[in-house]
Amino acid sequence: MENIHQFIQQKLTQAEAANQLRSLKPNDKHKVDFFSNDYLGFSQKGLLQKQITSTKVSSDWMGATGSRLISGNHLEIIQLEKLVAQSMESPAALLYNTGYLGNLGLLSAIGDKDSLFIYDAQVHASIKEGMRLSFGQKVSFKHNDTEDLKKKLQLHSNNPKKIYVLTEGLFSMDGDFPDLAKTLSLCEQYNAGLIIDEAHSLGTLGEDQKGLAHQFRNHPHLLARVITFGKAAGSHGAMVLGSEELIQFLVNFSRAFIYTTAPSFEQVMTLNASWKLLEQKTNFQNLEKIIQKYLELVPSKANSFSKNKSPIQAWFCSDIGLLKQKAARLNEAGFNVYPILSPTVKKGTERIRIVLHAFNTPEEISQLIEILNH
């Protein structure tokens, strides 16, 4: 096994030399949170716990007991899928244990040798992994560039393959979002189906904060929406939203669904509670005010700061040493932030990712900006 140990050590040494070595660190909950995806603060101050407690639901089952297709398809899971589908005005929904599995399960199932994926170059790793596990051809287009998407669609317009266009409702690193109206128009023109990952946009963007694609929910070329509960919903898990036919297809052909143990009762009850908080629009206005306050406080001439209309912001610095110094300085000042390095982001676009939350204060934002700007 010496060659195996040498391989592992070599990769770790290379990562360390490139200043890219990651490590697990405990989350200091006493510091101000500017790095989690808990945009609406549902996991803060017992908000989600209070909602779970008030539900007062009991069941004869607790653990998962097996896969959904064998012993794990409990009534509460079916009811949750119906609740979310109705709320999102989708014909049907299918629950996966994580957002990663949702993308993996959907894309690996629909991508056969007669398929072509045309995807935004900055889509999440789970989307790329799902495409990789399929048998479909893969072509990227420039980030949020509908003209480049059009060129790729034109290039393959005589291709008899089924064409899927893939993008996100809110990109987790840059905090920007696509022009969905134009994207769907191109999908219609070139007979493609759009799949959109709404992981970060659910609870933060779109009509009633139900994601960027919600206003296009009845568009004939919107094939699927993937929503996740681990971000603004403050919980865990994901659902694929689509036609009843698509959901039936996934139940039969999505290996990530078929061979995965079903969610536990505790997870399902937590998802029910978080969905109720979303339907009540809990903390929606607070988050909007905090985003606006950040945009007001960021120096107008400071190009190193992003100015997005979303809770995801960034301070850019390609000098890795300085970037880590700033992150350390912010940690010393009581802020939880994290430097994002290559290969997570493109080399030269390294940054401190700034995540705004409904529970952050104007004073905290002002101090954060002050440290980064000087």
Summary of the structure (lengths in Angstrom):
residues: 374
radius of gyration: 21.4
end to end distance: 50.8
largest distance: 60.2
contacts: 1229
relative contact order: 0.16
helix: 41%
strand: 17%
